[in-house]
């Protein structure tokens, strides 16, 4: 059994379309961004929730450990619409774009979106150095951590599916250069379109074409990606299809 098949045995992809699921996402983000990294973030610190005004115009996904039902990773895709005039990257990197064509001001408004708020619980990112808790279900062994190492690329693969479902194509992201390099190894090639800046660490604006991202995935990821499409597409059709109809390409890819 491949590592990707083992990942699907341990984890499931969930579209956060209910208020309870969104609260799970906000709690996870607070845990990672505020408690682990110490960033000053918006939301409700008293309730340990991290959220902002862009969450209302976003499609959210989180990855849940099947046995413990713990939300362990998440990501969102923000898209302009009736309630959103501009993307967060437009205000956070307004004067930092260095590409003449791949900027929010030039790209078709109805086809752009932003990938942001990717988060993975710390104990899934690296093994805890202290004694193991008897209550800990997962991850425990070295192999558990090897499977969990796929969480990073998995949330970005999920965002690629989500971009298709909301009928967008041009995605922007404010990310660390080392993360962009890591994703590139899997075929998710983000092009840097902004200057290096300080924003909760060293980051820059990046761009990716969703159509080309699907085509450029490494061969070993194709089956894994199709499984993510099937999972998220079915959830999307059940919960939000009346608001945002799914793009045909996602279905075609899943059936190929």
Secondary structure as UniProt FT lines:
FT   HELIX           3..10
FT   STRAND          11..15
FT   HELIX           19..29
FT   HELIX           30..36
FT   STRAND          43..44
FT   HELIX           45..47
FT   STRAND          49..50
FT   HELIX           53..57
FT   STRAND          58..65
FT   TURN            66..68
FT   STRAND          71..78
FT   TURN            82..83
FT   HELIX           88..92
FT   TURN            94..96
FT   TURN            104..106
FT   HELIX           109..111
FT   STRAND          112..120
FT   HELIX           122..125
FT   TURN            134..135
FT   HELIX           142..148
FT   TURN            149..150
FT   HELIX           151..165
FT   TURN            166..167
FT   STRAND          170..175
FT   HELIX           177..184
FT   TURN            185..187
FT   STRAND          191..192
FT   STRAND          197..198
FT   STRAND          202..209
FT   HELIX           210..216
FT   HELIX           219..221
FT   HELIX           222..239
FT   TURN            240..243
FT   HELIX           248..255
//
